[in-house]
């Protein structure tokens, strides 16, 4: 048996193993599309969440027209803060016509606190600018 034959045969196996590993690495998904898809779904969920909160708050006495912005952290979330896949509401800003009243502000704050289980210091309530001021 020739020793150089064994060396050549071993080299061939190493080359085949390296080529196989290279192909395997090239086939591994990077996750970029998946991450973007999850992010887009979270943004849609946030928009739906904001719309539902606006609907609930505007139905409350004295609140009037409302605009809401919700900041979240994590994955996906269902309506009214039901946490799923780790998403967490970090803060809520409410711009409402009736926010000039301390009673209305307290009601809005309590409603948001109850719906999203967040601390009051993470809720900001401000009075909406009137149409005359906007001009």
C-alpha positions in Angstrom: 0.0 0.0 0.0 1.3 3.4 -1.0 1.1 6.1 1.7 0.6 8.9 -0.8 -2.6 7.2 -2.0 -4.0 7.4 1.6 -3.1 11.1 1.8 -4.8 11.9 -1.6 -7.9 10.0 -0.6 -8.0 11.8 2.8 -7.6 15.1 0.9 -10.6 14.2 -1.3 -12.8 13.6 1.7 -11.8 16.9 3.3 -12.6 18.7 0.0 -16.0 17.0 -0.2 -16.8 17.8 3.4 -15.8 21.5 3.0 -17.9 21.8 -0.2 -20.8 20.2 1.6 -20.5 22.6 4.5 -20.3 25.6 2.1 -23.5 24.5 0.4 -25.2 24.0 3.8 -24.2 27.5 5.0 -25.4 29.0 1.8 -28.8 27.3 2.3 -29.4 28.6 5.8 -32.0 31.4 5.7 -30.8 34.8 7.1 -34.2 35.6 8.7 -34.3 39.1 7.2 -37.6 38.5 5.4 -39.1 36.9 8.6 -38.0 39.8 10.7 -39.5 42.3 8.3 -42.7 40.3 8.1 -43.1 40.2 11.9 -42.3 43.9 12.1 -45.0 44.7 9.5 -47.5 42.6 11.2 -46.7 44.3 14.5 -47.2 47.7 12.9 -50.6 46.6 11.5 -51.6 45.3 15.0 -50.5 48.6 16.5 -52.7 50.5 14.1 -55.7 48.3 14.8 -55.0 48.7 18.5 -54.9 52.5 18.2 -58.1 52.6 16.2 -60.0 50.5 18.8 -58.7 52.6 21.6 -59.8 55.8 19.7 -63.2 54.2 19.3 -63.6 53.4 23.0 -62.3 56.7 24.3 -64.4 58.8 21.9 -67.5 56.9 23.2 -66.8 58.1 26.7 -68.7 61.2 28.0 -66.9 64.5 27.6 -63.9 63.1 25.6 -64.9 64.2 22.1 -62.7 63.6 19.1 -59.6 61.5 19.9 -56.3 60.7 18.4 -54.1 58.0 19.9 -50.5 56.8 19.5 -49.3 53.6 21.1 -45.7 52.5 21.4 -45.0 48.8 21.7 -42.0 46.6 22.2 -41.7 43.0 21.0 -43.7 40.7 18.8 -47.4 40.6 18.0 -50.3 41.9 20.1 -54.1 41.3 20.0 -56.8 43.9 20.8 -56.7 45.8 24.0 -53.3 44.7 25.2 -53.8 40.9 25.4 -50.2 40.0 25.4 -49.1 37.4 22.9 -45.7 36.5 21.6 -44.1 38.9 24.0 -45.3 42.3 22.8 -45.6 44.9 25.5 -47.3 48.4 25.4 -44.6 50.9 26.5 -46.6 54.1 26.3 -49.8 55.8 25.2 -50.4 59.3 24.1 -54.0 60.5 23.9 -54.9 63.8 22.2 -58.6 64.5 23.0 -60.9 67.5 22.7 -62.2 67.1 26.2 -58.7 66.7 27.8 -58.9 70.2 29.3 -61.1 68.8 32.1 -59.4 67.0 35.0 -62.3 64.6 35.3 -62.1 63.6 31.7 -58.3 63.2 32.0 -58.7 60.9 35.0 -61.3 58.8 33.1 -59.1 58.5 30.0 -56.1 57.6 32.2 -58.0 54.9 34.1 -59.4 53.4 30.9 -55.9 53.2 29.3 -54.4 51.9 32.5 -57.0 49.2 32.7 -56.8 48.1 29.1 -53.0 47.9 28.8 -51.9 47.3 32.4 -49.4 50.1 32.2 -48.4 52.6 34.8 -50.0 56.1 34.8 -46.6 57.8 34.1 -46.5 56.0 30.7 -49.8 57.7 29.7 -49.8 61.2 28.3 -53.1 63.0 27.8 -53.2 66.4 26.0 -55.9 68.7 24.8 -56.7 68.7 21.1 -56.2 71.9 19.3 -59.5 73.4 18.1 -60.2 73.9 14.4 -60.0 77.8 14.8 -56.5 77.5 16.4 -55.5 75.2 13.5 -56.1 77.9 10.9 
